[in-house]
Amino acid sequence: MTKTIARTKLIGVRADGERQEIEIKIGTPYKIEHEDNLEEWACPVSLEPLYKKLHDAHGSDSFQAMCLAASLVIDLLAAFRENGGRILMESGDEFPLEAYWFGHAKNT
């Protein structure tokens, strides 16, 4: 990842009680050059150590690529919780994942 534009650290507690620090990073979107002049952008994303290597999120412009990268992180953290894990802030309080959801896509 070149330049990180957003990052945070959380604590993940697996269903078996194992605790680990999770670092979330979103990198600077970059344009992918195509011979046929198609517009495509990608945005690096990292969620370590839960995932060793995630594919960059791709979109039709830099904003879409960045939003898709952030949405991927939210979806993966939600899956971690659904599988019995807990996500905590460094203070030990529960991480308010719902506060990071986009629009109406995650209404429950």
CORLINNOR-V835662 format. One record per helix or strand of 3 or more residues. SS is the DSSP state (hx for helix, st for strand). FROM is the first residue (numbers start at 1). TO is the last residue. Records with the same first field share a line. If there is no record, write none. Layout:
SS=FROM-TO / FROM-TO
This chain:
st=4-13 / 19-27 / 30-32 / 40-43 / 45-48 / 57-59 / 86-88
hx=62-82 / 97-100
